[in-house]
Amino acid sequence: MNYGQVLSFLKSRGNEVQGINLGLHRIQTIMGTLGNPHLRLDVVHIAGTNGKGSVAAMIDSILRQAGLSVGLYTSPHLETVRERIRLGGRDIHPRRFAALMTRIRTRELELRRSNVLDMPLTYFELITACMFLHFAETEVDVAVVEVGMGGAYDATNIVRPQVSVITGVSLDHQQWLGDTVARIAREKAGIIKSGVPVISGCRTLEAKRVIRSRASALGAPLMELDRSCRLRVKGVRRGRCVMDLKTPARDYRDLRLALAGEHQARNAALAVLAVEALKPFHVSLRAYGAGLARTCWPGRLDEYRCRRRTLLDGAHNAEGAAALRSFLLNHGPEEIHLVFGVLRDKDAHAIGRLLFPLARSIHLTAIANPRSADPSALVAQHGRFRQRFRIHSNARTALHAAWEECSSRGMVVVTGSLYLLGEVRPLLLGPGRNR
């Protein structure tokens, strides 16, 4: 298959979440026939409701500043599926991606014909298998692997990591993971392995109890951010923190974060603790500082200067919306116009309750995704904001209309879904920069 054929093949496997089939036997089977490449990797494995992508990006940046070869696996993507598999800060090449996916598809067909596999691999399993092969065959020093959903039955959870990280637990994906924080925490605690250090940023007592119990049962050394470290935000410059951090191993002074938002201070601390736990590798103080100062993670409080100041943020649940609200109240202009689209399996009522009061106009749009919520349904949920709502058929028209309503002193904020950001970001970058 060439790259275009691979994209069609992946699309044929259906929507990534609606076609989900949690379980490890399919990915274990196909990886076993390919020589178990995942077991040759030194892995940092990261789960959590929010922040896991930011933590992964920070760890990747720190380790690359230390001179290591680093593979980074994240999801979902904004513009191209190749963003999910990065080596040395670069997306996997189209030809390499196509060659790996062709091998996996061929092996899958063989296993299906012989009735070894009970059903085809899912979209996420195919890309995860591609990632394991790519990182093993390029012999990365470290693979930083973000969980797709949950933890225990996520396709990434066949690794034997050097360290596991759980950023935090809140309500999201309840239809798959459970409807309480404790149940969701049990799913995420599934990445904890016997004897493997685990770093936790959990703040709620329900989640802490679950993580502590699982770590104790498996003899996994547990380090909790709020117990083990002293974190002090010294100042915030243009929405970005300057912080001091004291861990059991080191004192870090004047760490400057590239990612905006006060919540990134905790993510940075988790990244530092995770890198410290990678015992075979020496990472200098300079690499920690430079890595955090140079982290790039598009779509998270990500500002562009276009016709109007435009901020992209992938907040898609109540916790993420609360972080965005705090940032806008503390660092945003008084005049805010929203471009908002959300998936129908998300808690749009909770997100809107936090964000809609901040906006002078709210431009609702459908997302080019079969899980998209109907903008008209959002209007019905939030009747008190009816005069502020504008309904659009697509993201482009919503963005241009928001720019038209926004004065030169205001800001347009695009949020509600990373999939929406993936549609909007090429419009901000301009011709020739879309991938």
C-alpha positions as a Markdown table, in Angstrom:
| # | Residue | x | y | z |
|---|---|---|---|---|
| 1 | Met | 0.0 | 0.0 | 0.0 |
| 2 | Asn | 1.1 | 3.6 | -0.6 |
| 3 | Tyr | 0.4 | 6.3 | 1.9 |
| 4 | Gly | -3.0 | 7.3 | 0.3 |
| 5 | Gln | -4.1 | 3.6 | 0.3 |
| 6 | Val | -3.1 | 3.3 | 4.0 |
| 7 | Leu | -5.3 | 6.3 | 4.9 |
| 8 | Ser | -8.2 | 4.7 | 3.0 |
| 9 | Phe | -7.5 | 1.4 | 4.8 |
| 10 | Leu | -7.5 | 3.0 | 8.2 |
| 11 | Lys | -10.7 | 4.9 | 7.4 |
| 12 | Ser | -12.3 | 1.5 | 6.5 |
| 13 | Arg | -11.8 | 0.4 | 10.1 |
| 14 | Gly | -14.4 | 3.0 | 11.2 |
| 15 | Asn | -14.4 | 5.7 | 13.7 |
| 16 | Glu | -11.6 | 5.4 | 16.3 |
| 17 | Val | -13.9 | 5.6 | 19.3 |
| 18 | Gln | -17.2 | 4.2 | 18.1 |
| 19 | Gly | -15.3 | 1.2 | 16.7 |
| 20 | Ile | -13.5 | 0.6 | 20.0 |
| 21 | Asn | -13.1 | -2.9 | 21.2 |
| 22 | Leu | -11.1 | -2.9 | 24.5 |
| 23 | Gly | -8.9 | -5.8 | 25.1 |
| 24 | Leu | -5.2 | -6.9 | 24.7 |
| 25 | His | -5.4 | -10.3 | 23.0 |
| 26 | Arg | -5.5 | -9.0 | 19.4 |
| 27 | Ile | -2.5 | -6.6 | 19.9 |
| 28 | Gln | -0.6 | -9.3 | 21.9 |
| 29 | Thr | -1.2 | -11.8 | 19.2 |
| 30 | Ile | 0.0 | -9.8 | 16.2 |
| 31 | Met | 3.0 | -8.3 | 18.2 |
| 32 | Gly | 4.0 | -11.9 | 19.1 |
| 33 | Thr | 4.1 | -12.9 | 15.5 |
| 34 | Leu | 6.3 | -9.9 | 14.7 |
| 35 | Gly | 8.8 | -10.7 | 17.4 |
| 36 | Asn | 7.4 | -8.7 | 20.3 |
| 37 | Pro | 9.1 | -5.5 | 19.4 |
| 38 | His | 7.4 | -3.6 | 22.3 |
| 39 | Leu | 9.4 | -5.7 | 24.8 |
| 40 | Arg | 12.7 | -4.3 | 23.4 |
| 41 | Leu | 11.7 | -0.7 | 24.3 |
| 42 | Asp | 12.5 | 1.4 | 27.4 |
| 43 | Val | 9.1 | 2.9 | 27.9 |
| 44 | Val | 7.6 | 5.8 | 29.8 |
| 45 | His | 3.9 | 4.9 | 29.9 |
| 46 | Ile | 1.4 | 7.7 | 30.6 |
| 47 | Ala | -2.3 | 7.6 | 31.5 |
| 48 | Gly | -4.7 | 10.1 | 32.9 |
| 49 | Thr | -7.9 | 12.0 | 32.1 |
| 50 | Asn | -6.2 | 15.3 | 31.3 |
| 51 | Gly | -2.6 | 16.4 | 30.8 |
| 52 | Lys | -1.1 | 13.2 | 29.6 |
| 53 | Gly | -0.3 | 14.6 | 26.2 |
| 54 | Ser | 1.3 | 17.7 | 27.7 |
| 55 | Val | 3.3 | 15.5 | 30.1 |
| 56 | Ala | 4.4 | 13.2 | 27.3 |
| 57 | Ala | 5.5 | 16.2 | 25.2 |
| 58 | Met | 7.5 | 17.6 | 28.1 |
| 59 | Ile | 9.3 | 14.3 | 28.8 |
| 60 | Asp | 10.1 | 14.0 | 25.1 |
| 61 | Ser | 11.5 | 17.5 | 25.0 |
| 62 | Ile | 13.6 | 17.0 | 28.1 |
| 63 | Leu | 15.1 | 13.7 | 26.9 |
| 64 | Arg | 15.9 | 15.1 | 23.5 |
| 65 | Gln | 17.7 | 18.0 | 25.1 |
| 66 | Ala | 19.7 | 15.4 | 26.9 |
| 67 | Gly | 20.9 | 14.0 | 23.6 |
| 68 | Leu | 18.8 | 10.9 | 23.6 |
| 69 | Ser | 16.9 | 9.3 | 20.7 |
| 70 | Val | 13.2 | 9.6 | 21.7 |
| 71 | Gly | 10.0 | 8.2 | 20.2 |
| 72 | Leu | 6.8 | 9.9 | 21.1 |
| 73 | Tyr | 3.3 | 8.3 | 20.7 |
| 74 | Thr | 0.2 | 10.4 | 21.3 |
| 75 | Ser | -3.4 | 10.5 | 20.3 |
| 76 | Pro | -5.6 | 11.8 | 18.8 |
| 77 | His | -3.9 | 13.8 | 16.0 |
| 78 | Leu | -4.9 | 17.3 | 14.9 |
| 79 | Glu | -4.2 | 17.3 | 11.1 |
| 80 | Thr | -2.4 | 14.0 | 10.1 |
| 81 | Val | -2.3 | 10.6 | 11.6 |
| 82 | Arg | 1.5 | 10.7 | 11.3 |
| 83 | Glu | 1.6 | 13.2 | 14.1 |
| 84 | Arg | 0.9 | 10.3 | 16.5 |
| 85 | Ile | 4.2 | 8.6 | 15.8 |
| 86 | Arg | 7.2 | 11.0 | 16.2 |
| 87 | Leu | 10.9 | 10.3 | 16.4 |
| 88 | Gly | 13.3 | 13.1 | 17.3 |
| 89 | Gly | 10.5 | 15.6 | 17.1 |
| 90 | Arg | 9.5 | 14.7 | 13.6 |
| 91 | Asp | 6.4 | 12.9 | 12.3 |
| 92 | Ile | 6.9 | 9.5 | 10.9 |
| 93 | His | 7.6 | 9.7 | 7.1 |
| 94 | Pro | 4.6 | 8.8 | 4.8 |
| 95 | Arg | 6.6 | 6.1 | 3.0 |
| 96 | Arg | 7.8 | 4.5 | 6.3 |
| 97 | Phe | 4.3 | 4.6 | 7.7 |
| 98 | Ala | 2.9 | 3.0 | 4.6 |
| 99 | Ala | 5.5 | 0.3 | 4.6 |
| 100 | Leu | 5.0 | -0.6 | 8.3 |
| 101 | Met | 1.2 | -0.6 | 7.9 |
| 102 | Thr | 1.4 | -2.9 | 4.9 |
| 103 | Arg | 3.4 | -5.4 | 6.9 |
| 104 | Ile | 0.9 | -5.3 | 9.7 |
| 105 | Arg | -2.1 | -5.6 | 7.4 |
| 106 | Thr | -0.4 | -8.6 | 5.7 |
| 107 | Arg | 0.2 | -10.3 | 9.0 |
| 108 | Glu | -3.3 | -9.6 | 10.2 |
| 109 | Leu | -4.8 | -11.2 | 7.0 |
| 110 | Glu | -2.7 | -14.3 | 7.6 |
| 111 | Leu | -3.8 | -14.6 | 11.2 |
| 112 | Arg | -7.4 | -14.0 | 10.2 |
| 113 | Arg | -7.3 | -16.8 | 7.6 |
| 114 | Ser | -5.9 | -19.2 | 10.1 |
| 115 | Asn | -8.5 | -18.2 | 12.7 |
| 116 | Val | -5.8 | -17.1 | 15.1 |
| 117 | Leu | -7.4 | -13.6 | 15.3 |
| 118 | Asp | -11.1 | -13.5 | 16.1 |
| 119 | Met | -11.7 | -10.1 | 14.5 |
| 120 | Pro | -9.8 | -7.4 | 12.6 |
| 121 | Leu | -7.6 | -5.0 | 14.5 |
| 122 | Thr | -9.2 | -1.7 | 15.4 |
| 123 | Tyr | -8.0 | 1.7 | 14.1 |
| 124 | Phe | -6.1 | 2.4 | 17.3 |
| 125 | Glu | -4.6 | -1.1 | 17.5 |
| 126 | Leu | -3.2 | -0.8 | 13.9 |
| 127 | Ile | -1.5 | 2.5 | 14.6 |
| 128 | Thr | -0.2 | 1.2 | 18.0 |
| 129 | Ala | 1.3 | -1.9 | 16.3 |
| 130 | Cys | 2.9 | 0.4 | 13.7 |
| 131 | Met | 4.4 | 2.6 | 16.5 |
| 132 | Phe | 5.9 | -0.4 | 18.3 |
| 133 | Leu | 7.6 | -1.7 | 15.1 |
| 134 | His | 8.9 | 1.8 | 14.2 |
| 135 | Phe | 10.4 | 2.6 | 17.6 |
| 136 | Ala | 12.0 | -0.9 | 18.0 |
| 137 | Glu | 13.5 | -1.0 | 14.5 |
| 138 | Thr | 14.9 | 2.5 | 14.8 |
| 139 | Glu | 16.3 | 1.5 | 18.2 |
| 140 | Val | 15.1 | 4.6 | 20.1 |
| 141 | Asp | 16.7 | 5.1 | 23.5 |
| 142 | Val | 13.3 | 5.8 | 25.1 |
| 143 | Ala | 9.7 | 5.5 | 23.9 |
| 144 | Val | 7.3 | 7.9 | 25.5 |
| 145 | Val | 3.9 | 6.2 | 25.1 |
| 146 | Glu | 0.5 | 7.9 | 25.9 |
| 147 | Val | -2.4 | 5.7 | 26.6 |
| 148 | Gly | -5.3 | 6.1 | 24.2 |
| 149 | Met | -8.2 | 5.5 | 26.6 |
| 150 | Gly | -8.4 | 4.2 | 30.1 |
| 151 | Gly | -5.3 | 2.0 | 30.7 |
| 152 | Ala | -5.9 | -1.6 | 31.7 |
| 153 | Tyr | -7.4 | -2.7 | 28.3 |
| 154 | Asp | -5.8 | -0.1 | 26.1 |
| 155 | Ala | -3.7 | -1.4 | 23.3 |
| 156 | Thr | -0.5 | 0.3 | 24.6 |
| 157 | Asn | -0.7 | -1.7 | 27.8 |
| 158 | Ile | 1.3 | -4.6 | 26.6 |
| 159 | Val | 4.6 | -2.8 | 27.4 |
| 160 | Arg | 6.9 | -3.4 | 30.3 |
| 161 | Pro | 7.7 | 0.2 | 31.2 |
| 162 | Gln | 10.6 | 1.7 | 33.1 |
| 163 | Val | 8.1 | 4.1 | 34.8 |
| 164 | Ser | 4.3 | 4.6 | 34.7 |
| 165 | Val | 2.7 | 8.0 | 35.1 |
| 166 | Ile | -1.0 | 8.7 | 36.0 |
| 167 | Thr | -1.5 | 12.4 | 35.6 |
| 168 | Gly | -4.9 | 12.6 | 37.3 |
| 169 | Val | -8.4 | 11.2 | 37.1 |
| 170 | Ser | -11.8 | 12.9 | 36.5 |
| 171 | Leu | -15.0 | 12.0 | 34.6 |
| 172 | Asp | -14.6 | 11.4 | 30.9 |
| 173 | His | -15.4 | 8.4 | 28.6 |
| 174 | Gln | -17.9 | 7.2 | 31.2 |
| 175 | Gln | -19.6 | 4.8 | 28.8 |
| 176 | Trp | -16.4 | 2.8 | 28.5 |
| 177 | Leu | -14.5 | 3.4 | 31.7 |
| 178 | Gly | -17.2 | 3.8 | 34.4 |
| 179 | Asp | -19.4 | 6.5 | 35.8 |
| 180 | Thr | -17.4 | 7.3 | 39.0 |
| 181 | Val | -13.9 | 8.6 | 39.6 |
| 182 | Ala | -13.1 | 5.4 | 41.5 |
| 183 | Arg | -14.1 | 3.2 | 38.6 |
| 184 | Ile | -12.2 | 5.3 | 36.1 |
| 185 | Ala | -9.2 | 5.3 | 38.4 |
| 186 | Arg | -9.2 | 1.5 | 38.5 |
| 187 | Glu | -9.0 | 1.5 | 34.7 |
| 188 | Lys | -6.1 | 3.9 | 34.6 |
| 189 | Ala | -4.3 | 2.1 | 37.5 |
| 190 | Gly | -4.2 | -0.9 | 35.1 |
| 191 | Ile | -1.0 | 0.4 | 33.7 |
| 192 | Ile | 0.8 | -0.1 | 37.0 |
| 193 | Lys | 3.2 | -3.1 | 36.7 |
| 194 | Ser | 4.8 | -5.2 | 39.4 |
| 195 | Gly | 7.9 | -3.5 | 40.8 |
| 196 | Val | 7.8 | -0.6 | 38.2 |
| 197 | Pro | 7.9 | 2.9 | 39.7 |
| 198 | Val | 4.7 | 4.9 | 39.3 |
| 199 | Ile | 4.2 | 8.6 | 39.4 |
| 200 | Ser | 0.8 | 10.0 | 40.4 |
| 201 | Gly | -0.6 | 13.5 | 40.1 |
| 202 | Cys | -4.1 | 12.5 | 41.3 |
| 203 | Arg | -5.7 | 15.0 | 43.6 |
| 204 | Thr | -9.0 | 13.4 | 44.6 |
| 205 | Leu | -9.1 | 11.1 | 47.6 |
| 206 | Glu | -11.1 | 8.4 | 45.6 |
| 207 | Ala | -8.5 | 8.2 | 42.9 |
| 208 | Lys | -5.6 | 8.3 | 45.4 |
| 209 | Arg | -7.0 | 5.3 | 47.3 |
| 210 | Val | -7.3 | 3.3 | 44.1 |
| 211 | Ile | -3.8 | 4.1 | 42.9 |
| 212 | Arg | -2.2 | 3.5 | 46.3 |
| 213 | Ser | -4.0 | 0.1 | 46.7 |
| 214 | Arg | -2.9 | -1.1 | 43.2 |
| 215 | Ala | 0.7 | 0.1 | 43.6 |
| 216 | Ser | 0.9 | -1.6 | 47.1 |
| 217 | Ala | -0.6 | -4.9 | 45.7 |
| 218 | Leu | 2.0 | -5.0 | 42.9 |
| 219 | Gly | 5.0 | -3.8 | 44.9 |
| 220 | Ala | 5.3 | -0.8 | 42.6 |
| 221 | Pro | 7.2 | 2.2 | 44.3 |
| 222 | Leu | 4.7 | 5.0 | 44.3 |
| 223 | Met | 5.6 | 8.7 | 44.2 |
| 224 | Glu | 2.7 | 11.2 | 44.6 |
| 225 | Leu | 3.3 | 14.7 | 43.4 |
| 226 | Asp | 1.6 | 16.4 | 46.4 |
| 227 | Arg | 3.4 | 14.2 | 49.0 |
| 228 | Ser | 6.9 | 13.9 | 47.4 |
| 229 | Cys | 7.5 | 17.3 | 46.0 |
| 230 | Arg | 7.4 | 21.0 | 46.8 |
| 231 | Leu | 6.2 | 23.1 | 43.8 |
| 232 | Arg | 6.1 | 26.8 | 43.8 |
| 233 | Val | 5.0 | 29.0 | 41.0 |
| 234 | Lys | 7.1 | 32.1 | 41.3 |
| 235 | Gly | 5.4 | 34.1 | 38.5 |
| 236 | Val | 3.4 | 33.9 | 35.3 |
| 237 | Arg | 4.7 | 35.7 | 32.2 |
| 238 | Arg | 2.3 | 35.9 | 29.3 |
| 239 | Gly | 0.3 | 33.0 | 30.8 |
| 240 | Arg | 3.4 | 30.8 | 31.2 |
| 241 | Cys | 4.7 | 29.8 | 34.6 |
| 242 | Val | 8.2 | 30.3 | 36.1 |
| 243 | Met | 8.5 | 27.7 | 38.9 |
| 244 | Asp | 10.8 | 26.1 | 41.5 |
| 245 | Leu | 10.5 | 22.4 | 42.1 |
| 246 | Lys | 12.1 | 20.3 | 44.9 |
| 247 | Thr | 12.0 | 16.6 | 44.3 |
| 248 | Pro | 13.5 | 13.9 | 46.5 |
| 249 | Ala | 16.4 | 13.8 | 44.1 |
| 250 | Arg | 17.1 | 17.5 | 43.2 |
| 251 | Asp | 16.2 | 21.2 | 43.5 |
| 252 | Tyr | 15.2 | 22.9 | 40.3 |
| 253 | Arg | 15.1 | 26.7 | 40.2 |
| 254 | Asp | 13.5 | 29.1 | 37.7 |
| 255 | Leu | 12.1 | 26.5 | 35.4 |
| 256 | Arg | 10.4 | 28.4 | 32.6 |
| 257 | Leu | 7.6 | 26.6 | 30.8 |
| 258 | Ala | 6.8 | 27.0 | 27.2 |
| 259 | Leu | 3.2 | 25.7 | 27.5 |
| 260 | Ala | 0.7 | 28.2 | 28.8 |
| 261 | Gly | -1.6 | 27.9 | 31.8 |
| 262 | Glu | -0.9 | 27.5 | 35.5 |
| 263 | His | -2.1 | 23.9 | 35.3 |
| 264 | Gln | 1.1 | 23.1 | 33.3 |
| 265 | Ala | 3.2 | 23.6 | 36.4 |
| 266 | Arg | 1.9 | 20.3 | 37.8 |
| 267 | Asn | 2.3 | 18.6 | 34.4 |
| 268 | Ala | 5.9 | 19.8 | 34.3 |
| 269 | Ala | 6.6 | 18.4 | 37.8 |
| 270 | Leu | 5.2 | 15.0 | 36.7 |
| 271 | Ala | 7.5 | 15.1 | 33.7 |
| 272 | Val | 10.5 | 15.9 | 35.8 |
| 273 | Leu | 9.7 | 13.0 | 38.2 |
| 274 | Ala | 9.2 | 10.6 | 35.3 |
| 275 | Val | 12.6 | 11.5 | 33.8 |
| 276 | Glu | 14.3 | 11.2 | 37.2 |
| 277 | Ala | 12.9 | 7.6 | 37.4 |
| 278 | Leu | 14.7 | 6.6 | 34.2 |
| 279 | Lys | 17.8 | 5.4 | 36.1 |
| 280 | Pro | 19.9 | 4.2 | 33.1 |
| 281 | Phe | 20.0 | 7.7 | 31.7 |
| 282 | His | 21.8 | 10.8 | 33.0 |
| 283 | Val | 19.9 | 14.0 | 32.4 |
| 284 | Ser | 21.5 | 17.3 | 33.3 |
| 285 | Leu | 19.9 | 20.2 | 35.0 |
| 286 | Arg | 20.4 | 22.1 | 31.8 |
| 287 | Ala | 18.4 | 19.5 | 29.8 |
| 288 | Tyr | 15.5 | 19.7 | 32.2 |
| 289 | Gly | 15.4 | 23.5 | 31.9 |
| 290 | Ala | 15.9 | 23.6 | 28.2 |
| 291 | Gly | 13.4 | 20.8 | 27.6 |
| 292 | Leu | 10.6 | 22.5 | 29.5 |
| 293 | Ala | 11.3 | 25.9 | 27.9 |
| 294 | Arg | 11.2 | 24.4 | 24.4 |
| 295 | Thr | 8.3 | 22.0 | 24.6 |
| 296 | Cys | 5.9 | 22.3 | 21.7 |
| 297 | Trp | 2.4 | 20.9 | 22.0 |
| 298 | Pro | -0.1 | 22.5 | 19.5 |
| 299 | Gly | -3.7 | 22.9 | 20.4 |
| 300 | Arg | -3.3 | 23.5 | 24.1 |
| 301 | Leu | -3.7 | 27.2 | 25.0 |
| 302 | Asp | -2.1 | 27.7 | 21.6 |
| 303 | Glu | -2.3 | 31.3 | 20.3 |
| 304 | Tyr | -2.0 | 32.5 | 16.7 |
| 305 | Arg | -2.0 | 36.1 | 15.3 |
| 306 | Cys | -4.3 | 36.1 | 12.4 |
| 307 | Arg | -7.1 | 38.5 | 11.5 |
| 308 | Arg | -7.7 | 38.5 | 15.2 |
| 309 | Arg | -5.9 | 37.0 | 18.1 |
| 310 | Thr | -7.0 | 33.4 | 18.0 |
| 311 | Leu | -6.5 | 30.8 | 20.8 |
| 312 | Leu | -6.9 | 27.1 | 20.2 |
| 313 | Asp | -7.5 | 24.8 | 23.2 |
| 314 | Gly | -8.6 | 21.2 | 23.1 |
| 315 | Ala | -10.8 | 21.3 | 26.3 |
| 316 | His | -13.3 | 18.5 | 25.8 |
| 317 | Asn | -14.4 | 17.8 | 29.4 |
| 318 | Ala | -15.3 | 19.8 | 32.5 |
| 319 | Glu | -11.8 | 19.7 | 34.0 |
| 320 | Gly | -10.2 | 20.9 | 30.8 |
| 321 | Ala | -12.9 | 23.6 | 30.4 |
| 322 | Ala | -12.2 | 24.8 | 34.0 |
| 323 | Ala | -8.5 | 25.2 | 33.2 |
| 324 | Leu | -9.3 | 27.1 | 30.0 |
| 325 | Arg | -11.8 | 29.3 | 32.0 |
| 326 | Ser | -9.1 | 30.1 | 34.6 |
| 327 | Phe | -6.6 | 31.0 | 31.9 |
| 328 | Leu | -9.1 | 33.3 | 30.2 |
| 329 | Leu | -10.1 | 35.1 | 33.4 |
| 330 | Asn | -6.5 | 35.7 | 34.4 |
| 331 | His | -4.8 | 36.3 | 31.1 |
| 332 | Gly | -7.5 | 36.9 | 28.4 |
| 333 | Pro | -9.0 | 40.1 | 27.2 |
| 334 | Glu | -12.4 | 41.2 | 28.3 |
| 335 | Glu | -13.8 | 40.6 | 24.8 |
| 336 | Ile | -14.0 | 36.9 | 24.0 |
| 337 | His | -15.8 | 35.2 | 21.1 |
| 338 | Leu | -16.1 | 31.4 | 21.1 |
| 339 | Val | -16.0 | 29.0 | 18.2 |
| 340 | Phe | -17.4 | 25.8 | 19.7 |
| 341 | Gly | -17.9 | 22.3 | 18.6 |
| 342 | Val | -18.1 | 19.1 | 20.6 |
| 343 | Leu | -18.7 | 15.4 | 20.3 |
| 344 | Arg | -22.1 | 14.2 | 21.4 |
| 345 | Asp | -20.6 | 11.7 | 23.9 |
| 346 | Lys | -19.0 | 14.6 | 25.9 |
| 347 | Asp | -20.7 | 16.5 | 28.7 |
| 348 | Ala | -21.4 | 19.6 | 26.6 |
| 349 | His | -23.7 | 21.0 | 29.3 |
| 350 | Ala | -20.8 | 21.1 | 31.9 |
| 351 | Ile | -18.4 | 22.5 | 29.4 |
| 352 | Gly | -20.8 | 25.2 | 28.2 |
| 353 | Arg | -21.7 | 26.2 | 31.8 |
| 354 | Leu | -18.0 | 27.0 | 32.4 |
| 355 | Leu | -17.2 | 28.7 | 29.1 |
| 356 | Phe | -20.3 | 30.3 | 27.6 |
| 357 | Pro | -20.7 | 33.0 | 30.3 |
| 358 | Leu | -17.3 | 34.4 | 29.2 |
| 359 | Ala | -18.2 | 35.0 | 25.6 |
| 360 | Arg | -19.9 | 37.9 | 23.8 |
| 361 | Ser | -20.8 | 35.6 | 20.9 |
| 362 | Ile | -20.8 | 31.8 | 20.6 |
| 363 | His | -20.3 | 30.3 | 17.2 |
| 364 | Leu | -21.6 | 26.7 | 17.2 |
| 365 | Thr | -20.5 | 24.4 | 14.5 |
| 366 | Ala | -20.7 | 20.7 | 13.6 |
| 367 | Ile | -17.4 | 18.8 | 13.5 |
| 368 | Ala | -16.4 | 16.7 | 10.5 |
| 369 | Asn | -16.7 | 13.6 | 12.6 |
| 370 | Pro | -19.6 | 11.1 | 12.9 |
| 371 | Arg | -19.6 | 11.6 | 16.7 |
| 372 | Ser | -20.3 | 15.4 | 16.3 |
| 373 | Ala | -23.0 | 16.9 | 18.4 |
| 374 | Asp | -25.8 | 18.8 | 16.6 |
| 375 | Pro | -25.3 | 22.6 | 17.2 |
| 376 | Ser | -29.1 | 22.9 | 17.5 |
| 377 | Ala | -29.1 | 20.5 | 20.4 |
| 378 | Leu | -26.5 | 22.6 | 22.2 |
| 379 | Val | -28.8 | 25.6 | 21.9 |
| 380 | Ala | -31.6 | 23.7 | 23.5 |
| 381 | Gln | -29.3 | 22.8 | 26.4 |
| 382 | His | -28.2 | 26.4 | 27.1 |
| 383 | Gly | -31.3 | 28.5 | 26.5 |
| 384 | Arg | -30.0 | 31.4 | 28.6 |
| 385 | Phe | -27.3 | 32.1 | 26.0 |
| 386 | Arg | -29.7 | 32.0 | 23.1 |
| 387 | Gln | -29.0 | 35.6 | 22.1 |
| 388 | Arg | -25.3 | 34.9 | 21.9 |
| 389 | Phe | -25.5 | 31.8 | 19.7 |
| 390 | Arg | -24.7 | 31.7 | 16.0 |
| 391 | Ile | -25.1 | 28.4 | 14.2 |
| 392 | His | -22.8 | 27.5 | 11.3 |
| 393 | Ser | -22.5 | 24.5 | 9.0 |
| 394 | Asn | -18.8 | 24.1 | 9.3 |
| 395 | Ala | -15.7 | 25.3 | 11.2 |
| 396 | Arg | -14.5 | 27.6 | 8.4 |
| 397 | Thr | -17.6 | 29.7 | 8.4 |
| 398 | Ala | -17.8 | 29.7 | 12.2 |
| 399 | Leu | -14.2 | 31.0 | 12.4 |
| 400 | His | -14.6 | 33.7 | 9.9 |
| 401 | Ala | -17.9 | 34.9 | 11.5 |
| 402 | Ala | -16.2 | 35.0 | 14.9 |
| 403 | Trp | -13.4 | 37.1 | 13.4 |
| 404 | Glu | -15.9 | 39.5 | 11.9 |
| 405 | Glu | -17.7 | 40.0 | 15.3 |
| 406 | Cys | -14.4 | 40.4 | 17.3 |
| 407 | Ser | -12.9 | 43.8 | 17.6 |
| 408 | Ser | -9.1 | 44.4 | 17.4 |
| 409 | Arg | -9.0 | 44.3 | 21.2 |
| 410 | Gly | -10.7 | 41.0 | 21.5 |
| 411 | Met | -9.8 | 37.3 | 21.1 |
| 412 | Val | -11.4 | 34.4 | 19.3 |
| 413 | Val | -11.2 | 31.1 | 21.3 |
| 414 | Val | -11.7 | 27.8 | 19.4 |
| 415 | Thr | -12.5 | 24.9 | 21.8 |
| 416 | Gly | -14.6 | 21.9 | 22.6 |
| 417 | Ser | -12.8 | 19.2 | 20.7 |
| 418 | Leu | -9.3 | 18.4 | 19.4 |
| 419 | Tyr | -11.0 | 17.3 | 16.2 |
| 420 | Leu | -12.4 | 20.8 | 15.7 |
| 421 | Leu | -8.9 | 22.2 | 16.3 |
| 422 | Gly | -7.6 | 19.9 | 13.6 |
| 423 | Glu | -10.1 | 21.6 | 11.1 |
| 424 | Val | -9.3 | 25.1 | 12.2 |
| 425 | Arg | -5.5 | 25.0 | 12.6 |
| 426 | Pro | -4.7 | 24.8 | 8.8 |
| 427 | Leu | -6.8 | 27.9 | 8.3 |
| 428 | Leu | -4.5 | 29.8 | 10.7 |
| 429 | Leu | -1.2 | 28.5 | 9.3 |
| 430 | Gly | -2.1 | 29.5 | 5.8 |
| 431 | Pro | -1.5 | 27.9 | 2.4 |
| 432 | Gly | 1.4 | 25.6 | 2.0 |
| 433 | Arg | 1.7 | 24.8 | 5.7 |
| 434 | Asn | -1.1 | 22.2 | 5.9 |
| 435 | Arg | 0.2 | 18.7 | 6.2 |
